[in-house]
């Protein structure tokens, strides 16, 4: 894909993200995306076949951004505890964002839960758990953390974060509450936040 095509695809994805944020997943049509992007219907179909494919790419981009926090610091000689804290801080920002795609993501997941075993949102969750599990195992091996079951700890962290994202959309959640949960997570791994 050339530079011009890549810029056009990025423009479509950015506009689509805004549309999905405002309208959810189910209500969005390709016509809505065409109007938001200011391109022709044919131009849009050069990049995406339908709203499902488009939404999955928007979700994938957001996942990659959050996942990069788990991957990038390792090259900067950060210890596992610092990496986990950076990741949790990024998750906090996502939880407290006002323009989150959480509602659209839940609509997408409910609509597609039985249609596909390889649903991207579920695959991202599984990859996150595996990355957290490895990070915790490394933390235990390097004596930065204490944990009998890195796999179970990773699942608990992922479920806690997902629960806070849902709470942010339904009942509301404060920064103080998120901070409290982050402290609790770190404490269960034998780490104290200063």
Order of alpha helices (4+ residues) and beta strands (2+ residues): alpha-alpha-alpha-alpha-alpha-alpha-alpha-alpha-alpha
